[in-house]
Protein backbone atom coordinates (compact mmCIF):
# COMPACT_ATOMS: atom_id res chain seq x y z
CA UNK A 1 0.00 0.00 0.00
CA UNK A 2 1.60 3.28 -1.11
CA UNK A 3 0.39 6.85 -1.46
CA UNK A 4 2.36 9.74 -2.98
CA UNK A 5 5.53 7.65 -3.01
CA UNK A 6 5.25 6.73 0.70
CA UNK A 7 4.81 3.09 1.73
CA UNK A 8 1.93 2.79 4.16
CA UNK A 9 1.77 -0.96 4.59
CA UNK A 10 1.44 -4.31 2.86
CA UNK A 11 -1.71 -5.99 1.59
CA UNK A 12 -1.32 -9.78 1.52
CA UNK A 13 -3.82 -12.00 -0.28
CA UNK A 14 -3.84 -15.78 -0.24
CA UNK A 15 -5.72 -18.40 -2.24
CA UNK A 16 -6.28 -22.09 -1.67
CA UNK A 17 -5.92 -22.78 -5.40
CA UNK A 18 -2.55 -23.75 -6.91
CA UNK A 19 -2.85 -21.63 -10.02
CA UNK A 20 -2.89 -18.37 -8.00
CA UNK A 21 -4.71 -15.27 -9.14
CA UNK A 22 -5.54 -14.43 -12.73
CA UNK A 23 -4.82 -11.11 -14.49
CA UNK A 24 -8.34 -9.85 -13.86
CA UNK A 25 -8.07 -10.57 -10.16
CA UNK A 26 -4.65 -8.93 -9.95
CA UNK A 27 -6.03 -5.78 -11.62
CA UNK A 28 -8.84 -5.75 -9.07
CA UNK A 29 -6.42 -6.21 -6.15
CA UNK A 30 -4.18 -3.40 -7.49
CA UNK A 31 -7.19 -1.09 -7.65
CA UNK A 32 -8.26 -2.22 -4.15
CA UNK A 33 -4.81 -1.53 -2.68
CA UNK A 34 -4.66 1.84 -4.41
CA UNK A 35 -8.06 2.81 -2.99
CA UNK A 36 -7.09 1.54 0.48
CA UNK A 37 -3.83 3.53 0.36
CA UNK A 38 -5.65 6.72 -0.53
CA UNK A 39 -8.24 6.12 2.21
CA UNK A 40 -5.48 5.58 4.79
CA UNK A 41 -3.59 8.66 3.61
CA UNK A 42 -6.75 10.81 3.64
CA UNK A 43 -7.52 9.60 7.16
CA UNK A 44 -4.01 10.60 8.30
CA UNK A 45 -4.36 14.02 6.66
CA UNK A 46 -7.76 14.51 8.29
CA UNK A 47 -6.33 13.67 11.72
CA UNK A 48 -3.42 16.08 11.19
CA UNK A 49 -5.80 18.83 10.03
CA UNK A 50 -7.96 18.25 13.11
CA UNK A 51 -4.91 18.51 15.40
CA UNK A 52 -3.77 21.71 13.63
CA UNK A 53 -7.27 23.22 13.93
CA UNK A 54 -7.28 22.46 17.68
CA UNK A 55 -3.82 24.09 18.07
CA UNK A 56 -5.00 27.11 16.07
CA UNK A 57 -8.10 27.40 18.26
CA UNK A 58 -5.89 27.35 21.38
CA UNK A 59 -3.62 30.00 19.88
CA UNK A 60 -6.59 32.21 18.96
CA UNK A 61 -7.96 31.89 22.50
CA UNK A 62 -4.58 32.78 23.99
CA UNK A 63 -4.35 35.80 21.67
CA UNK A 64 -7.87 36.94 22.62
CA UNK A 65 -7.05 36.55 26.32
CA UNK A 66 -3.82 38.52 25.87
CA UNK A 67 -5.63 41.26 23.94
CA UNK A 68 -8.31 41.59 26.61
CA UNK A 69 -5.69 41.71 29.37
CA UNK A 70 -3.61 44.27 27.49
CA UNK A 71 -6.66 46.44 26.82
CA UNK A 72 -7.58 46.38 30.51
CA UNK A 73 -3.98 47.16 31.53
CA UNK A 74 -3.91 50.12 29.13
CA UNK A 75 -7.41 51.45 29.79
CA UNK A 76 -7.23 51.46 33.60
CA UNK A 77 -4.39 54.00 33.93
CA UNK A 78 -5.81 56.07 31.06
CA UNK A 79 -9.19 56.25 32.77
CA UNK A 80 -7.42 57.25 35.99
CA UNK A 81 -5.56 60.00 34.11
CA UNK A 82 -8.82 61.23 32.59
CA UNK A 83 -10.41 61.39 36.03
CA UNK A 84 -7.52 63.30 37.64
CA UNK A 85 -7.31 65.73 34.72
CA UNK A 86 -11.06 66.40 34.99
CA UNK A 87 -10.72 67.11 38.73
CA UNK A 88 -7.79 69.45 38.05
CA UNK A 89 -9.64 71.26 35.26
CA UNK A 90 -12.67 71.71 37.55
CA UNK A 91 -10.42 73.26 40.19
CA UNK A 92 -10.98 70.49 42.74
CA UNK A 93 -7.23 70.15 43.38
CA UNK A 94 -6.51 73.87 43.56
CA UNK A 95 -6.79 76.95 41.38
CA UNK A 96 -5.99 76.56 37.67
CA UNK A 97 -5.04 79.32 35.24
CA UNK A 98 -6.68 79.55 31.83
CA UNK A 99 -3.43 78.43 30.16
CA UNK A 100 -3.26 75.41 32.49
CA UNK A 101 -6.94 74.64 31.84
CA UNK A 102 -6.26 74.74 28.09
CA UNK A 103 -3.49 72.15 28.48
CA UNK A 104 -5.53 70.02 30.85
CA UNK A 105 -8.21 69.90 28.17
CA UNK A 106 -5.53 68.81 25.67
CA UNK A 107 -4.35 66.05 28.05
CA UNK A 108 -7.98 64.96 28.45
CA UNK A 109 -8.50 64.87 24.68
CA UNK A 110 -5.24 62.97 24.13
CA UNK A 111 -6.13 60.47 26.87
CA UNK A 112 -9.53 59.89 25.28
CA UNK A 113 -7.77 59.45 21.93
CA UNK A 114 -5.54 56.76 23.47
CA UNK A 115 -8.60 54.99 24.91
CA UNK A 116 -10.09 55.09 21.39
CA UNK A 117 -6.88 53.58 19.98
CA UNK A 118 -7.08 50.73 22.49
CA UNK A 119 -10.71 50.21 21.47
CA UNK A 120 -9.68 50.24 17.81
CA UNK A 121 -7.03 47.61 18.56
CA UNK A 122 -9.68 45.44 20.18
CA UNK A 123 -11.98 45.96 17.19
CA UNK A 124 -9.22 44.83 14.82
CA UNK A 125 -8.74 41.70 16.94
CA UNK A 126 -12.48 41.02 16.80
CA UNK A 127 -12.51 41.57 13.03
CA UNK A 128 -9.69 39.08 12.57
CA UNK A 129 -11.38 36.57 14.88
CA UNK A 130 -14.94 36.71 13.61
CA UNK A 131 -15.08 38.69 10.40
CA UNK A 132 -16.84 41.84 11.63
CA UNK A 133 -17.46 44.10 8.64
CA UNK A 134 -15.95 47.57 8.38
CA UNK A 135 -17.79 50.79 7.53
CA UNK A 136 -15.99 53.61 5.73
CA UNK A 137 -16.41 57.10 7.14
CA UNK A 138 -15.23 60.51 6.05
CA UNK A 139 -12.29 61.97 8.01
CA UNK A 140 -11.67 65.69 8.07
CA UNK A 141 -7.90 65.73 7.75
CA UNK A 142 -7.60 69.49 8.32
CA UNK A 143 -9.20 69.07 11.73
CA UNK A 144 -6.81 66.23 12.62
CA UNK A 145 -3.77 68.15 11.34
CA UNK A 146 -4.88 71.31 13.18
CA UNK A 147 -5.27 69.46 16.49
CA UNK A 148 -1.89 67.82 16.06
CA UNK A 149 -0.18 71.13 15.24
CA UNK A 150 -1.79 72.80 18.25
CA UNK A 151 -0.36 70.09 20.50
CA UNK A 152 3.18 70.72 19.28
CA UNK A 153 3.12 74.53 19.02
CA UNK A 154 4.59 75.15 22.52
CA UNK A 155 7.44 72.69 21.90
CA UNK A 156 8.15 74.18 18.50
CA UNK A 157 7.96 77.75 19.84
CA UNK A 158 10.43 76.93 22.62
CA UNK A 159 12.90 75.88 19.92
CA UNK A 160 12.11 78.81 17.61
CA UNK A 161 10.44 76.50 15.09
CA UNK A 162 7.42 77.69 13.18
CA UNK A 163 4.65 75.21 12.34
CA UNK A 164 2.02 75.94 9.68
CA UNK A 165 -0.87 74.01 8.22
CA UNK A 166 -0.82 74.33 4.43
CA UNK A 167 -3.32 71.65 3.49
CA UNK A 168 -6.25 72.54 1.23
CA UNK A 169 -9.39 73.57 3.14
CA UNK A 170 -11.49 70.84 1.53
CA UNK A 171 -9.06 67.95 2.10
CA UNK A 172 -10.79 64.88 3.50
CA UNK A 173 -10.35 61.14 3.11
CA UNK A 174 -12.46 58.05 3.56
CA UNK A 175 -11.12 55.47 5.96
N, C-alpha and C positions, 0 to 999 in steps of 0.2 A: 504494500500500500504506500503510494508516494503522492505528494501534492507539492507543486511548485519546486520540484527538484529535491524535496526533503522526504526522507524515508520515515513513514509513520508507524509501520508495522508490517507483519507478514500475514497473508491470507493463505491458509493451507486447506486443500480440498483432497479428499480421498474417495476412491471408488472400490467396490468389491469385485469389479470386473477386470480381467487381465488386459484387455485391449486399451484401457485408460479412457481418456476423454477425446472426443472427436473435435474437429475444427470449429464446428458450430458451438459446441459447449465451451471451448476455450475462448471464443469471441465473447460469449455471454459472461464468462467468469472475469475476463479482462474489463468489460464494461461494469460489472458488479464491483470489482475492486477499485476502479476509477471513481465510481459514485460513492463508495464507502470512504475513500480517501478524502474526497471533497467534503463529505458530511462531517468527518472527523475534524478536518482543518477549519471548516466554518464554525463548528462547535467551539474549538479552541479560540478562534478570533472573537466569537461572541463573548466568551468568558473574559478574555482580555479587555474587550470594550466595556463590559460591565464593571470590571475592576477599575479601569481608568475613569469611568463616569462617577464611581463612588469616591475616588480620590479627588476628582474635580469638584464634586459636591462639598467635600470636606474643606477643600481649599477656598471655595467661594464662601462658605460659612465663616471660616477663619478671617477672611478678608472683610466680610460684613461686620463681624464682631470688632475687628480692629478699627474699622471706619467709624462705627458707633462710639467706641471708646475715645478715639481721637477727637471726634466732634464734641463729645462731652468735655474732654480735657481742654479744648480750645474755647468752647462757648462759656464755660463757668467763669474763668478770669475776665473774659470780655464783658460778660454781663455785670460782673462786679465793678469793672472799670466804668461802665455806662452808669451804674447806680451812683458811684462816688462823684463822677463828673456832674451828674444832674444835681446832687446835693450841693456841690461847690457852686454851680451856676445859679442855684436858687438862693445862695447866700447862707445856707445852713451851717457851713463850716467857717464862717467869717465873711467880712466884706470883700466884694470882688469889684475890680474896676471894669469899665466897659471893654477895654482892650483884653483883659483877662477873660471876660465873659465871651468875647468873640472867639478866643482860642479854645475855651472850654467847649463851645458849640462845635468847633472844628474837630476836637478830640472825640466828642460824642458822635458826630457824623462818621468819622473814620472808624470808630469802634463798631458802629452799626454796619458799616461797609464790610468790615472783617467778619462779622457774624453772618452777613449775606454770603460772603465767599465760602465760609464753612458750610452753609446751607447748600450752596451751589455744588460744592464738592460731594456732599451727600446725595444730591440729585443725580449727579453724574454716576455715582456708584449704583444708585437705583436703576438708572437707565441701562447701564451695562448688565445688571443682574436680571432685570425683568422686561426690558424693551419699552420703557415709558417713552411716549412720543414727545418730540420737541415742538414748540411753537415759536415762530420768528416774531420779533417785535422790533419796532423802530427805536434806535438809540440816537439821541441828540448829542453828537460828538462835541459840539461847541460847549455845551454845558459841562460835559465831563472834563474837557481840556481846561475850561475856565476854573473849575473847582480845583483841579490839580495844580494849576499855576498859582492860585491863591494860597494854597498850602505851602508852596515853596518860596513865595515872595520875600518873607522875612530872612530866610537863609541866603537867598540870592542878594538881597539888599545889603546884608552884613558883609558880603564879599564883593560889593560894588559890581554885581552882575545884574543886567537888565533882562527881564523876561517879558515877552510879548506874545499874544495870541494872534496869529495871522491866518487863521483858517477861514474859509468862506462862511458867511453867515448862514447859508442854507445847507451846510454839510451835515448829513446824517447817514447812518448805515442801518442795515437790517441784520440782526444777529439772533 
